[in-house]
């Protein structure tokens, strides 16, 4: 039996693309808001014995915080189970609360673990695009359910190859190196990685060695980062590249969060363009990663051990970032 696919508010525009790549029945979910702001999920489809998939945009431009979106998702998953759903899966193009994967100051907590336990307690599996796996090597560390991290690199590499002449991939900091290496290899272009010093949430400095900048001569820089939140890191990197007399870079972002004045700050730095994947609804969305997300869900769903539709498969292994030996780095010439 086909699973039932439901969209939480903000995720409705993704439904057609997901359903086209993964045959599902689409149901209707209403999130009622009481005058005091509390929410009450209501499913307009009988869930008894059905397998349910919840699609949620956990960040967006509507102004509500990820906390409220996350809790609405949690309640919807709990209600689905209460109403007799066989299993509950989560399709989350952007997965928040992954940056706090360590205790950076006394008195702080490792919130990635706590959110992992929260969602693992209300769902049976999840798929997402490029979570911020910096100190974790796999989603299975903070999450106790089958969780698949899908890579955006193939879609980004295809876009870069089709839209940028003689590209050189540039990572604004060491944390971006894993994405930059993947995309550069797939797009058959060189890459360099800059160095960042973060002094605060909106105070960063970016530097580069002259040898690395020299390798970018004659190329079109493509700045690539997984998350644009304050926009300061990318803006500092744009300024650095322009001061080095390189062409204005194209900025490519996986998750276009752009909080507050972030987009204005980045535009003021003078990039040639700003594009993003459609993991967070935003005006800069140009790179479609929904087919890859749907394909991962389609493969993971029937492989669940407790799924009555399971044909005896094992869950697929989570995709992990490539590790390169850096010995073969093509030039853009």
N, C-alpha and C positions, 0 to 999 in steps of 0.2 A: 504494500500500500504506500502511496506517495505521502511524504511528510507534509504537514501543514505549515505554511510559511506566514509569519506575522511581522508587520513592521511597527516599531514604536515611532512616536512623533519625531519627524526629522529624517526618517529613513525611507519614507514612502517612494521617493524618486528612484531608489535602488531596486525596487521589487521587480520591475519588468526585466532589467538586465540580469538579475540573479535567476529569475524563473526561466528565462530563455536558455541559460546555460545549464540549469539543473531543474528537470521537470518536477514541479511541486504543485500542490493545491494551495491557493492563496486564501487566507482567512482574514477576518476583520477584527482588529483590536482597538478598543477605545480607551483612552487614558483620561478619565474624568478628574478635573481639578475642583476641589471644594474652595469656597471663598477664602479660607485661611491658607490655601496653598497645598494642602494634602492631596495625594493622588490615589485614585482607585481604578486599577485595571479591570476591564470587562471584555471578555471574549464573546463575540457574537456567533461562534461556531462551536459545535459539540466537540469537546476534546477527549472524551472518554475512550481510552485505548488507542488514541492517535499519538503519533510522534510529532512533536512541535519544534519548530525552529523560529527563534526570535532574532530579528535583524534590528540592530540599534546603532544610531549615530551618537556616540558618547562625547562628541564635541561638535560645535557648529557656531553659526553667526547669529543665532536667535537671542543671545544674551544670557540664557540660563547656564549655570555652572555645571561642570561635569558631575559634581556630587549629586545634583537632583536627577540628572539623566541616569546615573549609575543606580540610584536607589529605585527609580521607576522600573528599570530593567530587572532588578532583584525582585521587586514585588510581582512583576508580570510572570517571571519564571516560577516563583512560589505559587502563585494562583494557578498557573497551568498544571503544576503537579497536584495541587489541591483538587482540581477538576478532573483528574484521572488521566493526564497525559502519560503515554508510555515512557518516553524519554524527552528531555528538553535540551536542545542544542542552541548555541549562541553564535551568530555571525556578526562579528564586531570589526568592521574595517579598521577602526582605530581603537587601541586598547590603552586607556589612561592609567595613571598611577603606577607606571613602570620606572620612572626616573629615580624615585626614592628607594633604590635597591641596596642601600647601605645606611649606616648611621653616621651622618656627616658632622653632627654636633651633639654635644651632651644634651640629653633630654628629648632628642628626636627618636622616632620609631622607624622601622623598615616597613613603610606602608604598602609596598608592592606585595609583601607576604600577606598582609591582612586583607587586601582587596582580592588577592588570589584565593584565600580561604573563603571569603564571602561568596564569590561567584562559583567556586567549586562546590559550595554547599547547596546551591539552588539549581545547578545545571549538570548535564552529563558529559558535555563536550563543548569545545569552542574552536573557532578558526578566526584568525586575525591577520592583518598585513603588517609586516616589519615592526613588531613591538620593540621597545627600547631595551634590547638585551645587551647591556654593557657589562655588568658584573655577573649576571646570570648567563649560562651557556645554552639554556633551554627553557621553554615555558613550563616544562614539567617540574622545575624547581619551585616557583611560587604557586603553581597550580597543581591540584591533586586529581585532575580529570584529564582525559585525552585532549590535548591542545596542540593545534597546528599553526605554526608561524609561517605564513606564505610570503614569498619574496616578491617585491615589486621590481627587482632589478631587470628581468627580461622586458617588461613593458617600458621602463624608463630607457633602457638601452635602445629599444626600437624607436622610441620618440627622438632620442638624441641623434641617432644615425639618419633619421629622415628629415630632421629640422635644423641641424647645426653643421655648418661647414667646418671641416678640420678641427674637431673638438679636442680639448684636453680637459679631463675631469679634475675638479679641484674639491678636496674635502676641507672644510673650514676648521676642523679639529681632529684629534686622534679618534674620537668616538665615531666620526663619520667614515673612518677608513674602510670598515667592512663593506659599506654600501658602495663607496667609490671604487674599490677594487673589483667588485662584482660587475658593476655597470661598465667599467672601462674594459674589462676582459670581453664582455658580451658585445660591446660596441667597437671593439678592436681599435682602441685609442689609448693614448698615454694618460697618466694621472699623477697628481702631486697631492700631498696632504700638508696643510698648514698647522700652526701651533697656536693654541688658544690659552689665555689666562683669564679665568672668570673671577671678577672681584665682587660680583653681586648679581641679582637676577637680571638687571638691565645695565650692567657695567662689565664689558669684556674688552680684551685687547687681543689682536691676532697678529702673528708674525710668520715669516717664511725665510728659509735660507735662499741665498742668491742662486745657488746651483739649481734648486727646484724651479724657481721663477725663470731661469734661463732656459730650462727644458720646455717651458710653455711658449717661448717666442714663436711667433708666426701662427699660433693656434687661437681658436676662440674658446675662452675659458667657460666651463659649465660648472658652476658651484652647486654641489649636491649635499643636502643634509636630510636627515630623517624627520626632524621636527623643527618648524619655525614657530616659536612661541612669542618671545619678546622681539624677535627680528634683529637683535643687536649683533649676534654673531655673524650672520650673513651680511649685514650692513658693513661691519668692520672688514670682512673679507673682500667685499666689493671695493671698498675704498683702497685697500692694500693693493689689489690687482690693478686698479686704475692708476695709482701712484707709481706702479712699476711699468707704466706705459703699455700695458696689455689692453686689448680691446675690451669694451664693457662686457662683463660676463652675463650669461644667462643663468638665472637661479632656478634650480629644480628642487622641489620639496616633496617628500613623501606625505607628511601629515601637515596640512596648512592650518595650524591653529590660529596664528596671527592675533594674539590678544592685544586689546587696547589700540595704541598707535603703531603697532609693529609694522603693518603694511606700509604706512606713510613713511616711517623711518627707513625701511628698506628701499622704497622707491626713491627717496631723497638721496640715497647713496649713488644712484645712477646706473643700475643694471640695464642690460639690453632688453630683458624681459623676465617675467616671473611666472612659472608654471608649477602645477602641483598634481599629484595623483588624487583621484576622487574618493579618498578614504574619509575625508571631512568635507562636507558640502561647502564650496567656496568659489568665488568668481574666477579664481586662477586655475580651476580644475581643467586639465587638458589631457591627462594620461589616465586611461581607463584600466583599472586593476580588478574590476568586478568579475570578469571571466575567470581569472586565476583564483579568486576567492571562492566563487561558486564551484569551480572544479575541485578545490580542496574539500569543500563541504560535501560534495557529491561522492568523493572517494572515502571520506571519513565516516559519513553517516551509516552506510550499510555494513561497515566493518566493526561496529560496536558489538562487543561480546553479548550484551543483553538485549540487542535489537531483534525483534521477531522476524525482521526481514533479512537478517544476517545470513549470507550464503556460505558461512564458514571462513570468512576472510579475517585477517588480522588488521588492526588499525595501521595505516601507513605511518612511516617514521616522519617525525617532524623535520621540515626543511631547516637546515642550519646554514649560517653564512659561510661562504667559501673562504678558505685560507690559502693565500697565494704565496709563492716563493719569491715573488718580485724579480725573478731573473729575466723574464721576458716582458718588457714594457715597450710597446710599439710607439712610434712617433707619429705626429699628425702631418708630417711632410709627405 
